[in-house]
Amino acid sequence: MTLLWDQHACLPLRPDADVGYLRRYDRNGPTYVSVNVGYSPQSFDDSSLLLRRFRAAITDHPGLALASTPSDIEAAGGRIAVAFDLEDSNPLDGDLDNVARFVDLGVRTMLPSYNHANRAGCGCLDTDDTGLTAWGRDLVAKMNSAGMVPDGSHCSVRTGLDLCEVSNKPVIYSHSCLRGVWDHPRNITDDQARECAATGGVVGITGVGIFLGPNTPTLEAMTRHLEYAVELVGIEHVGVSTDHSFDAEDFRAEIRDHPEAFDESYTRWGPIRWMTPEVFVTLGSHLAQRGWSADNITAVLGGNFRRVAERSW
């Protein structure tokens, strides 16, 4: 059975969030989902509480299983395997030792910055791009040693390139489309994709409508980015993610109420639309109908991200 690996999805950032939403990924085959547990507004205590509550709820759910290692994904049987990610380094509270603490709680990937500059580096919406800071470089070294994958999504161009320069393990873009297909500030340049691939990493094409095109969260739009990325960096460096927001109304309200944290590139095409898990799980069939080989589908749907996990977790 082909592994389906969603490298980033978003439950509501509340301790009482219903983890049962993840059952919407049900399919005939092994499935892994990385669930976000915080970004710039969260503190260490906030994200730690979310992790404890989410982990307990997943353990108690008959259709879900925690994954600490790649082999746990296959061992989950018919259950959906879950680990976690952070979309900003702010939940570290400035303490690099918290990287290892988050790894112990199941966090396997982290972005240094989310859209705007912080202590680690610049974000994709910053006009002044100075890249990773000295602290950010120390952060990458700590992540490499602790078993947490550096993630360039939401980072600035220079920050993403710096990540690839200083990391001694693969760097990923967990949920980023290609600027060469659709010119959006959240999408990455060809150079970012190439440097990510040079680390052994993976670019995860995501299902957010405004990043795929003019708010078009369709399999056809995703495939345009996938095929561009494969041509650019090779089949072994391309993956997928939904960035699906199970708290869509909350996130839309966040954008509306905090325009300084986003910009008009998030609102120009109306309320953001996401590819649903029910559509995402049919991507393999869609690619097969387009003439993709079975080996290439296996690589992009999950094999490539699993390879990174084998090297890094």
N, C-alpha and C positions, 0 to 999 in steps of 0.2 A: 504494500500500500504506500502511496506517495505521501510523504510528510508535508503538511501545510503549516507554515511558520509565520505568524503575524507578529512582527517585531515591535509593535506599539499600538496599544488601544487604551481607552480612557474610561474607567468607571468614575462615578461621582466621587469627588475627593471628600467623602464623609465616612466616618467610622461605621455607620449603619448602612452603607451602600449594599445593594443586593448583588452578590457575586453570581447569582443565578443568571444574570444577563449573559454571561459568557457561554451559556449553553446554546446561544444562537449560532455558535460555530459548529454545532453538531454535524458530523459528516461520517462517511465510511472510510476511516483511515486515521492515523495518528495526527494530532493537532496540538500546536503549542501557541500560547498567547502571552506576550509580555504586557503587563498591566502597569500603567503609570501610577505612582504614589506621591507625586509632588512636583512642583516647579517653583518659580521665584517667590510666591507668597508664603510657602510652607517653611517651617522651622524643623530642626531635627526632631523635636518632640512631636510635632504634627505628623510628620511622615512615619515616624516610628510607631505611633498609635495606629495609623492607617495600616501599616504592615502587620502589626499584631492582630488587628481585627480581621483583615482580609485573609491572613494565613489561617486563622481559626475557622473562619467561615468556609474557606475552600476545603480544609481538612474534613469538615463535617458534611460537605456536599457530596452526594454519591456520584455525580457526573463530572467532578473536578478533582485534580490532583496537583500537589506542589511538585515542582521540578527544581532540584538543586544541582543536578548534573545532566548532561545531554542524554545519558542512558535512562534517566528517569522518565523521559518523554515516551520512549517505547514501552517502558515498564508500566505506564499509565493505562495500557490496554485501551478500552473504549472511552476512557475519561479524557477530558481536555486538560493538558498539562499547562501549568501557570508558573511564571516567575515575574519579576518586577523591574521597573526602570524609574529613573528620575529625569525630569526635563530641565533641570537647572542644578547648579552646585550650591545654591543658597541653603537647602536643607542640611548641609554639612555644618552650618553655624560657624564657618570659618575654621573648623577643626579637621585637619586631614586624617586624623585617627578615626573619624566617623566613617570614612570610606569602608574600612574593614568591618565596622559595626553594621553598616548597611548590607554588606556582602553576607554577613551571618544571618541577616533577616531576609535574604533572598533577592536583593537587588543585583542585577547582572549587567546593566548598562546605565550610563549617565551622560547627560549633556553638560558641558561647562557653563553655558549661558543660554538663556531663553529670550530671543528677540533683541534684548538690549544689554549693554555692558554691565558687568558686575566685577567682583574681585578676580574672577578667573580669566575673563576676556570679553570680547565684543560680540554683539548679536547681529542678526541679519538685517534689522531695521535701523542700525546705527549708521549715521552718515560719516563719522570719523572712525575708521577701522584700523585699530592698532594691534589687533591680534591677541594671542595669549599673553597674559601677564607672567611675571616670574612665579607668582603663586599658582597660576594656572598650569605652568610647566611642572611644578612640584606635584600638583594634583594628578596630572597624567601619569607621572612616575608611580605615585601611590596606587592609582587604579591598576596599572600594569602589574604591580606586585601583589595586589590583593585579589585579583581575579574579576575585575569589573571592566567592561569594554568601553573605551572612549567613543562618544557619539557626537558627530558634527551637526546634526539637524538643529535648526534654529540659530546656529552660530553664524558669525560673519564669514565672509570668504577667507580673510586672512587668518582668523581663528581656526577655521577648518583646515587650512593648509598647514598651520603651525602644529595642530594636533597630529597630522600625519608625519611631520618632520621629527617630532620628539618622542612619539610612541614607539616602544619596542615590540608591540603586539598589534594585531589588526585593529584598524579604526573603521567604524561603520557610519553610515548615514541611515538611521533606522527608519525615518519617514520623511524622505525628500525626493521630489521630482526634479526633472532636468530643465534648466533655464534655456537650453538650446531648443527645447520643444515649446515651452510656454514661459514667457519672460515675467516671472514673479519674484519678488525679493526673497521669498522663502525657498525658492528652488536653487539648486546648486549649479555652478559653472562646470564646463567640461574639465577644466584643470582640477577642480576639487574632486570630481569623480575619478580622474586618472590617478591622482595622488592617493586617494582612498584605496583604489585597486592595488597600487604599488605596495601598500602595507599588508596585502593579503585580505583586505576588507571587502565589504559589500555595501552597495547602494540599494536601499530599500524604497522602491517606488510605492507611493502611498495613495490612498483612495479619497483624499479630500478634494472636493470639486474645484475650489479656487486655485489649487496647486496643479491640478491636471489640465485645466483650461478655464473657460468662463463659467465656472461653477458646474462642471460636467463630471460627476462621479460615476462614470460608466466603465465597463470593461474595455470598450473600444478606446477611450481616452487613456486608460491605464496601459493598454497594450502599445500605444504610440510611444509612451515614455520607456516602456520595457525594451522595445525593439531598438530605440535610439541608444539606450544604455548598453545593450548587448553589443551593438556595432561599435560603440565607443571604447568600452573597457573589457569586453569578453564575457561570455556566458557565466563564467565562474565567479564574477564579481557583482551579480545582480540578484536582488531579492524583492520581497513584497511586504507591505504592511497596510493596515487600514487606516490607522490613526482615528479609528471610529470613536465618536464621542457618545457614550451611553447617557451622558448628561448634556445633551445637545442644547436644550433650552437654557441651562445654567451657563454654558459657555457663550452662547449668543448674547446673554445678558451681560456677561463679563466684558465682552467686546463693546457692547453698547455703553456700559457704564464707565469703562476705563479706556477711552480712546487713546490716551497717552501711552498705553502699553502695547497697542497694535498700530494700525494706520489705515488709510483708505484702501490699501490693497487687500484688506480683509473684508471690506464692506461694499466695494464697488459693484459687485454682482448680486447684491441682496443677501439674505440670510445664508450662511454657509450650509452646503449639503455634503453629506458623507456617503461613501459606499457602505452599504449595510453588510453585516457578516453573511447574510443569506445569499447575497450576490457574490461576495468575495470567495466563498467556498466553491463557486462554479468556475473560477478562473482557469483551472487546469483544462476543463472541457473546452472552454473558449479558445485557449491557446492551441489545443489539439486540432480544433476546427480550422485554425489559421495555418496549419501545417507544421507547427512546432514538433520536434522529435520528443519522444518520451524522456530521453536523458536530459534534454534541455529544460523540459517542464519540471522534472524532478529537482534539478539544480536550483531553478528560480523560485519554485514554490516553498522550498525549505532546506534543500541540501547545502546551499552555500552558507546560510546563516548558521546551520548546525556545525559546519566546518569551523567557523569562527569560534563558536562556543567550545568546541573540542580544544582549540588552542588557548583559549583565554579564561574560561570559567574556573 
